[in-house]
Amino acid sequence: MYPKYPPHSVLTISYVGYVTQEIPVDGRSVIDVTLKESREMLDEVVVVGYGTVKKRDLTGAVASVKSGDLTMTPVASATEALEGRVAGLDITRESGQAGSGTKILLRGNRSLTAGQDPLFVIDGIPGSIDNLNPNDIQSIDILKDASSTAIYGSAGANGVIMITTKQAEEGKVQVDLDTYFGWNGFAKYPKALSGDAWLDYLKEGYYATTGNQASDLTQLFNGYGYNADVIRPYVEQGKWIDWVDETLQTGTQQNYSVSIRGGNERFKGNFSLGYNRTEGIYRDDKSDLYTSRFGMDLKINKWLTAGMQGGLTFRDVDNRSTRLNRTFSYVPVGDVYDAEGNINIYPVDGLQDQVSLLADEREGVYKKNSKTFAFTANPYLDVTILPEMLTFRTILGTSVSSSRTGEFKSNDTFMMLTGSETAIRKASLDPTLSYNYTWENILNFRKSWNNTHNLGLTLITSWAYNQKEKHTAYNEGFLYDKFLWYSLSSGTNPSVSSSYTQTKRMSYAARVNYDYLGRYLFTASVRQDGVSQLYNHWDTFPAAALAWRISDEPFMESTRNWLNNLKLRVGYGVSGNPNVDAYVSRTEVTSNGLDNINFGSGPITSSVLSQAVGNVEMGWEKSYNWNIGVDFGIINNRIDGALEFYDTDTKDVLYSRNLPSTGGLFKPKNPYKMVCNVARMRNTGFEMTINSRNIVTKDFQWTTTLTFAANKERVKSIDLGSGTTVDNLVSLGLFMDNPKDMIYNYRKLGIWQKGEEADAAVFGLLPGDSKVNTRLVKVSDGLWTLTEEDGTVTEYTAENPYQIGEKDKELIGHKSPSWTAGLNNSFYYKGFDLNVFITARWGQTVQSPILGYFGRVAMPDFYDYWTESNPTNDFPRPYMSRSTSHSASNLGLGIVDGSYWKIKTISLGYTLPKNVLDKAGMSRCRFYGTISNPFVFAKDKLLRDVDPETGGTDGFPLYKQIVFGINLSF
């Protein structure tokens, strides 16, 4: 029997992909319900160039990231939080230094020399994402294909990232408080050999060189040229130094953000404050970031609205240099501190060439500080000319930034004590002032007829002015350390310089949008840009796109029970890139110091052409892009996503080519150069984004997002003159039909092993030496041949050994990944939430600095080197000293497959239930903990002790992070 309900009961019907309905029972025993498909996802508004559009009506390749995804990763910069979340957007951190930035590349390299950063548009005006607090961002929309970006002309050549900040809602006041605190540390950085491992390494090298075992430590150290009387006592007393532990620390991370938004029909306003402090894993490496954002919208009357959005940013950064890589050149013994706890400048008494890696950490020895202030104010006016038909907006974007970097070095810094710099106190101050103005006027027309035809027309004018002033003041020979860079006139050898750059742009654009029955969509745009930095100032950039909502066709009626959305998109567009130096098209004059003329009364300074000669024919780099996309949603939209196929052909690529020496030289052996449109590049690729709602019940939900992107980048051609040979191109690092950034070197095959003595001898090598690929072909054991281009065959044996040289180098791999991916899983159970985010970069080759220390005094402890009892293929046999008459014994080291995947973040949170929140007067209260970079998995075992995201750097390693925070809303 069915239960009986009171007559006034309400039946709630809900199902994934359909609208939730509340139906009064009214005493009925049978109730017929027709489920209504939810179009919330398709009706979601996406920000595009100079407007918005419903997701269902998109004709271009656009990806979106919401605020919740950004704040899931507790970072100071939103760009880092985007890593792995957008197919085709490759983002990597530059280093683990506090305040360091990120490298961003959308759909591969399109230029050899011009800038390739995407354009960031914040609330309609170009700006810097680094000046935004991630908590102030509502959404980010990434415009990827030319049909979407061409409306921005030259500015959008490398993609456009549209950022919408959080705005006030009418009739509602909301206060948000977000804070977290955590620790930065646990960085992967290899330690140098020490203890018995170091002694075994020395003994092996002694035996390999002499054929005998060292009788004692004295003979061992003296064999290497070390002073045994100085070093042996430290070894015998076990005074080993771990410079990694001595140098690195566990830093802290803290963030505080508060915002208030609210208003009514006439006035809305928002204001936020933020503070982030990052202490790096090195002492004296920290960053303080203060942000503020403010905005207001005032409805003056029914046809006029005025408002403004703006922000303030202040950044205070202390930086230092890393000396950790020097640990591999030091004997790992000594006293780091003296009896009073002070840093020993020379940890080993009597060893003056081994300066403490902590030397710069002494008070008053070294200081480098940067301060940056940025202010933006973007006022606007909205005019409604014809209600719901014709509107006009004028917006002025203004930004002013000022920065200064001060650096002081006492006369006993690390570099001075090691003899790398002259021992004299020196200081410098580099202030910079930048102004940027953008004024845009946008006229929008919208009209619908009979719910059948929908037409939109947008007309745009845009003007931009950018100016930068930079000054440098330097002096040396100070008497005191305390002045830092605040008394530069106190030195004895002053030097000053200054520079000024200015660029301007004027643009006109038009766009038309049309759809018929909501199924057939068309977009076309054209923009004309004029920029000051190119001699051929003006160019035109057209674009068009078509979309067909196949799932809305009547003949698809039979698929409605499982196919909810199917749309085919095709777009084509042209974009241009003028991102070169402001005056590269002009010839300047300079004095190179060799042009002084002396007629007997003293030298007269004369000026000559600068090395960079202007090009009066220099024009735009232009990219011609095709994009084919498919949007889909199936099984009541439980699974939805997008597939993208693109082809970008970039012509007239700029490159600085050498001019013929027949026209003269700038300096001996230094020819004049000219930037010319001489190359062509091509990128083709595939992108995939899939969202799935795996389990959706009242108490438990599990959702997954998968992004994948594969890009094939090629340099198709370059014209450097008729006399250019393949060897010339190789020397410039240019390889036709290959990616821009290639690694050209010796390909390591392994290590010569026992039993291969005869073949190793052909190259003048021994078992334990590095084995690399060469042009030779093996005929039999101990006999190899080389066939020259003219057919001449030369035999090589141990008696006539072959010397491995430049002609044996080959293309080993490319530095950009073959594919990237991101996998995000979110789980919700009642008030608990768990998020696990994984990223991957695959197919790139790295020449890792940390793998380049073989044979040093104390090489990294994870190096598995060859011995007679350990016939490894990782690293060669160490020697005390080694010279070969033919081929080097350690070629090809350090070049490895840089592929990796990592668990980027794991976040666990709990949100208080609504009844508790209501009693506390809050709308949200969430406690959470997040671990960043907890696990990294490298494909090549040699990178498993470092984070390969930075290419196996020997500088500032990336670190792990643990934070605990709270999100409050009232």
N, C-alpha and C positions, 0 to 999 in steps of 0.2 A: 504493500500500500504506500501511496505517496503521502508525505507529511502534509498536514493542514497548516496554512499560514494565515495570520490575521488579515482581514480584508484590505488594510491600508499598507500591506507589505510592498516593497519595491524589489524587483528581480534585476540583478546586475549580470549582464551577458558580456563576457570579454573573451577574445581569442587573438593570438598573435597575428598581426597584419591587418586587423579589422578594428573599427571604432568601438570603444566600450559603450554599451547602451544600458540605461536604467529604465525599466518598464514597470509601471504599477500593476500589481496582481489583480486588484479590483474584484476579488472573489472568484476569478476564473480558474478552472482546473486544466484547461488547455490554452497555451499561448503560442502563437506562431511568430517567429522572429526571423527577419531577413538580415543577415550580416552585411554590413556596409564596409567596403574596403577602406582602410586608412591610407590617406594620401599625405600624411604628415611629412614623411621622409621626402617625397617627391615635391611637396610644396615648400620645402625648406629653402630659405633665401640665401643665395650665394652672391658675394660681392665680386663684381667684375669691373673692368675699367670704366670709370665715369658712370657708375650705376649699379643696380642690383638686378637679379633675375632669379626666378624660381628654378630649383635644381632640375625640374622636369623639362624646362625650356632651354637648357644649356645647349649650345652648338659646338663649343670648344672643349679642350682638355683642361679641366679645372679640378683641383683637389682641395679638400677642406679639412682643417684641424680645429677642434673646439677647445675652449678654455680648460676643461677638465683634463684633457690629454696633456696639455702643456704643463700644468701645475703638478702633474703626477711625478715629474722629474724635478726635484728641488735644485734649481740652478739660477744663477744671477742673470743669464742671457737666454732669451727665448729661442734663439737659433739652435742651441745645443739640445733643447727639449724637442726640437723638430726632427732630430736625427732618427732615421729609419721609419718615420711615420708617413712619409710621402713618397710614392713610387717615382723614381727618376731624380729625386733631390738628394745628392750625395753630400753629406755633411760630416766633417771630421774635426776633432779638436786639434789645435796647432801644437799644444804642449800642456804639461801639468802645472805650468807657472800660474800663480794667482793673477787673475785679470786677463789671462790670455784669451785670444779669440778663436774663431772657427773658420774653416775653409768650406765654402759653399759652391757647388757646381751643379747646374741643372742641365740634364741631358747632354753631358760631355763637353769637351773643349771645342770651341768654335773659332778660336783665334790663336795665333802664335805669340802675339805680343800685347794686344789690347786687353784691358780689364774685362773680367768675365763674371763679376758679381751681379746677382739679380737686383732688380729695382725693388726697393721696399716703399710701399705707399701706405701711410698711416692716416686713417680717417680722410682719405681723399687727396693727401698731399705727400710727395716724396719726403722720406725722412730716414732716420737711423733706428734700426730695431735695438741696437745696443743701448739706446737711451730710454728704453721702455722697461718697466717692471712687468715680468710675466703675469703677475696677478691683475694687472690692468687690462689684459688682452681678453676680448670676448671671443674672437675667432680669427683664423688665418686662412685665406684662400689663395692658392698658388695657381697662377695662370701659366700654362706650360707651352702651349703651341702658338704659332704665329697668328692664327686667326683670332686668338684671345689677346695677345700682347701687342699686335701691330697698332692698336689704337693709341699706344704709348710711343710709337715710332722708335727713334734711336734709343730712348731711355729704357725700352723694354726688350732690347735685343737679347738679353740673357735670361729672360723670364721675369715675371712680375709677381711679387708676394704682397697681397693685399691684407692689411692688418686693420681690424675693427676693434677699437677699445670699448670698454664697458661704459654704457650711457645710462642716464636716468630713465625711469619709466614713469609715465603719468599716473598720479594718484598713489604712488608708493614711495616710501622712504626706506632705504636699505643701508645697513651698516655692516661691513665685512671686516673681520680681523683675522689675519693669517700670520702665523709665526712658526718657525722651526729652529732647532739647534742640533748640531751634530759634529762629527769628527771626520777629518780628512787624513787618510794615511794608508798604510799597508800597501805601498807602491811596490810594484815589481821592478827591482833594479838589481842586477847581478853583483855579487860581491867578488872581490879579488881573492885569489888563492892565498891561503895563510896556513900556519901550522904545518902538520906533516904533509898535507897536500902540496904546499908550496915547496917544501924540501924535496918531495918526490919528483916534482916537476923539474927542479934544478938538477937533481941527480940524473934524471933521464936525459936531459940536454947535455950534461957532462959526458955521460956514457956514449951517447950518439955521436958526439964530436970527437972524443979521444979514443973510444973503444975500451976504456977502462972505467972502473968505478972509483969515485973519489974516496980517499982513505979516511977523511974526516971533514968536519965543517970548514976548517981553515983552507984546506985544499979546494973544497967545493966553491967557497966564496971567492977566493983568489982567482980561480979559473974563470969566473965571470967578470973579473975586474972589480969586485966589491972589496972594500977594506974589511977583511975578516976580523981584525982586532976591534973594529967599531961595531960591527953587526952581531958577531957571535954572542956577546954577553946578553943582548936583548933576547936572542933566540933561546939561549940556555935558561933565562929567567921567565920565558913564556910571555914576554911583553908584546903580544900580537895586537895589531890595530885593525879594527873593522871600520874603515872610513865611511861606509854606507850608514852604519848605525850612528856614527859620530856626527854625520852631516844631516841626515834626515830626521824629521820630527813628526809628531802627530798634530796637525793643525786643527782648527775649529772652523765651523761654518754656522753662521747665524743669520736669520732673516726675519724682519718685522714689516708688516704691511697693514695699513688701515685705509679704508675707503668709505665714503658716504655718497649716496646717490638718491635723488628724489625730486619731486616737483608736482606741478598741476598742469592744467590745460594751457596756461599762459607761460609758465616758466619752469624750466628743468635745469638742474645743475649737478655736477659731480666733482668730487675732490678726493685725492688720494695722496698718501705719503708712504714711502718705503725706504728701508735701510737694509743693506746686505753687507756682511763682513766675511771675507774669505781669508783664512790664514793657510798658506801653502805648506808643503811638506819640507820646505827649507826655511831656516830662520831668516828673518828680515825679508820675507816674501809674503806680502799681504796686500789686500785690496779692500777699500771701503767705498761703497756705492750708495749715494743718497738720490732718491728719485721723488718727484712730485708730478702729479698730473691734475689738470683742472679743466673744466668746461662748463658752458652754459648755453641754453637755447631759450630765446625770448620771442614769443609770438606777439608781434606788435599789433597786428590786426589780421583779418581773415586772409589777406593776400601777401603779407610781408612777415618774414621770420628772420631774425638775426641771431648770431651766436658766435662762439669761439671755442676752440680746443687748443690746449697748450701744455707745455711741460717744462720742468726744470730737472737737470741732472748734474750732480757733482761727483766726480770720481777721484779718489786719492789712492795712489798705488806706490808701494815700495817694492822695487825689484832688485835683484842681485844676479850675478853670474853663477853658473854651476861649475864646480871644479871636480865633480865626482869622477869624470873620466880619467883624471890624472892618477887615480888610485891604482890603475893597472900599470903605471910606470914607476911605482914606488915599491921599495922593499916593505913588506907589511909588518914592520916592527917599529917600536919607539914608545915615547911617552907623549900623549896628546896634551896633557896638562902638567904644569909644574906642581911643586908641593903646596903652593898657595891657591891652586885652582885656576891659574891663568893659562892661557893658550901658549904652548911652546911653539915659537916660530919655526924652530928646527927640532922635530920630534926625536931625531937620532943625533946625539952629540957627535960632532965631527963629520957629519954628512950635510954639507952646506947646500948641496943641489937638491935636497928634498925638503921643500917648504911645506909647512902645515897647510892642509886644504881648508882649514878654518881661519887662515890668516886675516881674511877680510872681515871676519866677524868680531875682531877686536874693536873696542869703542874708538870712534873717530877716524878709523882707517878708510872706510869706504861707505858712500851713501849715494843712492840714486832714487829720486822721487819724482813722480809725475802727478800733476793735478790738471783736471779737465772740467770745465764748466760749459754746459750747453743749455740754451734757452730757445724754446719754440713757441710761437703764437700764431694761430691760424684762424683769423676772423672770416666770417662768411655772411652773405645775404642770400635768402631764398625768396624769390618773387613768384607768386602764382598768378600768371597772366590770364589763363582760362582754367577754371577748376577741373581737375582730373584730366587735363588735356595738354596744357602748355605751361611749362615752368622754366624759370631761369635761376641759375646759381652763379654767383661770383665769389671766389675764395682766394685769399691771399695767404700764402705760406711763407713765414719768416723764421729764420733760425740764425742764431749767433752762437758761435762756440769759441772758447778761448782755452788754450792749454799751455802748459810750460813743463819742461823736463829739466831738472837740475841734477848734475852729477859732480861728485867730489871724490878725488883720490889723494890720499896722503902719500908720503914718499916711501912707504913701506907696505904697499899693497902686495897681494900675491904675485901679480904680474911683474911688479918691479923687483921683488925679492928673487924671482926666478930669472931676471935679466931680460924678460920679454918686452919691458918698457923702461924708459929712462926714469931713474929714481928722482922724481921731483914732484912736489905738490902741484896739482892741477885741478881746475874746476871749469865747468861750462854751464850755460843757461840757454835754453832754446824755447823762447815764447812763440806761439802761433795764434793768429786771430783769423777766423773764417766767418764770412757772411754768405747766406744763401737765401734767395728770394724766388718765389714761384707765384705767378698770378694766373689763375685759370678762370675762364668763363664758359659755362655749360648751359646750352639751351636744349630742353627735352620736350618732345612732342609725342603724345600717346593718343591713339584713337582706335576704337573697336566698332565693328559693324555687325549687328545681328548675331553676336556671339560666334561669328564665323571667321571674320577677318580681323586681325590685330596688327596694327602698324606702330612702329616706334622710330623716331628720328632724333638723332643727337648731333648737335653742332658744337665744336669746341675750339677755343683759342687758348694757347698756353705760352707763357713767357717765363724764362728762367735766367737768373743772374747768380754767378758764383764767384767769390773772390777769396783769396787766401794770402795772408801776409806772414812770412816766417823770418825770424831773426836768430842769429847765433852769436853768442858772446863767449869768449874763451880767454883764460889767462893761466899762468903757471908761475912757480917760484914764490909761493906764499910762505910766510914765516910760521903760521899757525894753522892748526886743524879746525879750530872751532868756527871759523867764518863760513865754512862750506862754500856755497856759490853766492852768498849774500854780500860779498865785498870783493868783487872781481877786480876793482881798480887797485887792490893791494898787491897784485902780482907784478911780474917784471917783463912779461912777454905777451901783451894783449893781442887779440885777434878778433875781428868782428866780420860778419857777413849777413846778408839779407837777401830775400827773394820775394817776388810778387807774381801771382798768377790770377788770371781772370778769364772766365769763359761765359758765353751767352748762348741762349737758344730761343728760337721763336718757332711756334708750331701752329698749324691749322689742321683740324680733323673733322670728319663727318662719319656717322654710322647710321645704318638703317637696319631695323629688325622687323621681320614680318613672319606671322604664322597663320596658317589656314587650318581651321577646325582643331587647333591645338596639336595637330599631328605632323604637319609639314612646316618646318622651321627654317628660316633663312636669315643670315646675318652678313652684312658687308660693311667694310670700313675703308677709309683712305686717310692717310695722314701725310702732311708735308712738313719736314723738319729742316731748319737751318741752324747750323752750329758754327761757332767761331773758330774752333780748333782745326777744322779742315779747310783746305784752300777752295775746294768745290763745296761750298757751304750747304747747298740745298739738295734734297732728294725726296722722293715720294715712296710711300710704303702702303700698298694696297693689301687687302685681306678679304676673304669670304669663307663662309661655312654653311653647310646644309645639314639638317637633321630630320630623321623620319622616325616618328613614334609608331613602330610597327605593331606594338601590343594594343594600340587603340583602334586598329583597323577592324571593321566588321568581320572580315574573314578570319580573324584571330579569336572569335568568340568562343570557339571550342577549347581554347587553351587557357581561358581565364581561371580555371580551377587550380592551375599550377604556375602559369606564367603571368606575373603581375606587371612586369615592366620590361620592354625591349625597345631600345632606341639605337639607331645607327647614325653616326656622325661622320662627316667628311669636311675637312677644312684645309685651306691653303692661304699662306700669307708670306709677306716679305718684311723683314726687319733689318735695321742697320745698326752698326756699332761704331761710334766715334770716340770710344774711350781711350784716347791717347793724350799725351802731354799737350798742354795748352798751346804751345808755340812750336810744335814739331813741324808745321808746314812753313815755318819762317827760318831764314838763315840768320844766325846771330854771330857776333864777333867776340873774340876773347883774346887774352894774352897768355900764351902757354909757357912763358919764361925763356923761350929760345929765340925770341924775336926782338930783343933789345938792340938798338943801333947806337953806336958810340962814334961820334965825330971828333973826339978828343976832349970835349968839355964835360963828359959824363954820359952815362947811358940814357937813351931816350926810349921810353916804352912804346912799342907799336902794337897794333892789334891785327889779328888774322881771323879768318873764318873759324867758327867753332867746328869741332869734329863732326857734329850732326848738321848736315847741309839740308836746307829746306827744300821741299818738293812742291812746286806750284801745280802739279797735276794730281796730288794726293786726294783721294776721295774716300767713300764709305766702304767698309766691309758690309756686305749684304748677304743675309741668310734667306734662302728660299725653302719654306717648310711645308710639307704635306703631313696631315695627321688624319688617321682613320680610327674612330673610337666606337665602342659598343658598350652601352649601359644596360644592365639587366637586373631583374629581381624575380626570384622564383619561390615557390612553396610559401605563398602568403608573405612574401618578402622576408622569409627567414634567412635567405641568402641573397645578397645583392652585391653589386660591384661594377667595375669598369675595366675594359681592356683597351689599350692604346697601342697603335702602330704608327711610327713616325719616320720621316726621312728629311733631314736638314742638310742642304747643300749650300755651303758658305763660300762665296766668291770674292775676289779682290781682297784677300786677307792681307793685312799689313805686316811688313817685315823690314827690319833694318838691315839693308844690304850694303856690302862694301863697294865703294866706287873704284873704278880702274885707277891704278897708280899713275897712268899716263897723265892724269889731270892734277897730279901732285899728291903729297902726303901731309897729314896733319902733324905728325912727328915721325921720326925714322921708324919704320916697320908698323906704323899705325895709319891705315888709310882713312880717308873721309868716309862717312856713312850717310845713307839717305833712307828714310822710311818710305816704302813704296807698296802699292797694291800688286803683289806678285804671286800670291799663293791661293790655294783652294783646299778646303776641308769638307769632310762629309761625316755626318752622324746618322746612323740608323738604329732603331731600337724598338723594344717592346716593353710595355708596362702593364702591370696587373694589380688591381686592388679588389679584395674580396672581404666582405663583412658577413658574418654569420651569427645568428642568435641560436646557439646550439640547444640550450635548455632555457625555457621561460616558464616558471611556475610562480605561484603567489609568493613563496618564501625563497626560492632559489633561481638565479639567473646565471647563465654562462655565455659570454659573447667573445668572439674572436675577430680580429682584423689582421689580414695578411697583405703585405705589399711586396712587390717584386719588380725589379727593373733590370733589363739587360741592354747595354749600349755598345755599339761597334763604331769606334772613332777612327778616322783615317785622314792622313795628309795626302791629298790626291795629286797635287803638283805644286811646284815653286819655280819661278824664273829668276835666277840670279845672274843671268848673262850667258852668252854663248860659250864662254870659256870655263864654265862651272863643271866640274867632274863629280863623279859619285864620291870620291874621296873627300872633295870639298864639302859635300853635304854631310858626310859622316862626321867630319871634324866640327860641324855646326850642330850636330845632334839631330839632323833631319833625315828621316827615312821614309821614302815614298810608300804609299799604301799601308802605312802603319800609324798607330796613334802618335800624338804629339810628343809625349814624354816616354821615351824608350830607354831601356838599359842595354848598352852595347859594351860587352866585356867578354872575358874568357868564361866559357861554360864548364863548370866543375862537374866531372863525372864521378868523382870519389877520390880514393887514395890508392896509390900503387901498393899492391900487397906482395907478400912472400909468394914466390912462384912466378912473379911477373918481372923478375930482375932483368931479363933480356929485353923486354919491351920498354921498360923504364929507361934502360941505358941508351935506347935510341934517342932519347931527349936529354941525355946527360943527367938523368935522375936516378933515385934509389927507392926501394920500398919504403913507405912512410911519407913520400912526397906527394904533393897534390897532383891529381890526374885531371887534365882538361882536354876538351875536344879540340882537334886540330884539323888542318887540311889534309893530313896524311892518311893513307889507307894501309891497313895491316895486310901484309902478304903471308908472313909466317912469323913464328916467334923470333924476335930480334931483327926482322926485316920489314920496313915500311917504305912506301913510295909516295911521291908527290907528282901529280900531273899538272903541268902549267897550262895556261890558256892556249899556248901555241902547240900543245901536244907533247912537249918535252917531258920525259919521265926521269925523275931523280930518285935514286935509292938511298935510304938512310939506315945506318946500323950503329952499333956502339962505337965502331971505329970512325964513322962519319956521322956524328950525331946532328940532329936537327935542333935549331934554336927556335923556340916558340916566341912569336912576335905579334905585331899589330895585325897582320893579315889573318891571324887565327882567331881574332875576336869575332863575335857574332851577336845577333840580336837575341837576347835571352828572354825578355818579357817587357810588359808595359806597366807603368806606375799606376794607371787608373784601373779600377776593378772591372771585371767582365760583367759582373752582376752584383746587385745589392738587394737586401731584403730586410723586412721587419715583421715580427710576429707578436701581436699583442693579445693576451688573454686576460679577461676580467671576470671575476666570480663575485656574486653577491648572495649572501645568505642572511636573511633578516637584516640586522643592522651592520653586519660585517662585510667588508669588501677586500678582495685580494687581486692585485694586478701584477702580472709577470710580462715583461717586455724584453724581447730578444731582437738583436740586430746582427746583420752579417754583411761582410764585404768579401768578395771572392774573385780570384783570378788575377790580382795585381802582384807584381814582383817588386820587392824592395831590396835596396842595397843598404843593409842595416849597419849603422855606425857601431852598434854595440857588438857586432860580430867581427869587427875589424881590428881586434887587439891581440891577435895571435902572435906569440913570440915576444910579447912585452915582459917586463920584469916580473909581474904577477898578473897574468891574464885572468879573465873572468873564470870563476870556479866551475861553471857549467860546461866549459869547453871539454869535450871528450876527445883527447888527442891520441894519436897513434903510438903504440909501443909494440914491441915484439910479442908481448903477452896480451895486448889489447888492440887487435887489428881492426880498428874502427874506420869508417869512411867519412867521419865528420871533420876532423881537423888533422893536419899533418903531424909528423914527428917533430918535437922541439929539439933545437940545437943550441949549444952555447954560442956558437958562431957558425955561419954557413955561407959559402960562396960557391956558386956553380958556374962553370965556364960556358954553359949554353942556356938552359932554361931555368927560370925561377922556380923554387920549390913550393911556393905558397900562393899560386895563382888561383883566381876564381873564388876566394873566400868572401863570405859576407853577403852574397847574392842568393836570396831564397824566395820561395813562394810566400807572399805576405797574406794569404787568405786566412780569415778568422771569422768566428762568430762569438758573440758575447751576450750574456744576460745583462742587459743594460740597467734595468731596475726591477726590484721586487718591492712592492708596497702593500702593507697590511693596515687596514683602518677599521674604525668602528664609529658609526653614527648613532647618536642617542635617539631613542624613539620619540615620536611626535608628542605623546602625552607628557613626557618629561620636559621636552622643549617648551611646550605651551606654559607649563608651570614656571619655567625659568625665564619666560619672555624672550625666547630665542626661536629663530626659524631653522637654524642648523647648528649642529655642534659635532665635529668629527675629529677624532684623535687618530693619529697614524704614525707609522714608522716606515722608513724607506731605506733600502740598501742600493747604492749605485755601483755599477761595475763589479759585482761580487765574483763573477766567474768569466774567465776569458779562455777560449779554446782556439789555439793556432793550429793550422794544418801542418806547418813545418815544425818539427820538434825543437829546432834551434831557437825558435821564437817563443817557446813556452815559458820562459822565465822573464819575459817582458810583455808589455801591452802593444801588440802590433798596429794599433790604430794610428800611432804616430810614426810608423815605419821603423820600429826598433831603434828609437833615438837613444843617444848617450847623454842627453841633456836633462830636461825636466820630465820625469816619467809621469804618466797618468796614475791617479791614485783612486782608491776605493773611498766610499763615503757612506756614513751611517747617520741618519737624522731622525729626530722625533719632533712631531709638530701637531698643531691644532688649527682647525678652520672653524671660525665662528661667524654666524650671520644673525642679525637682529631685524 
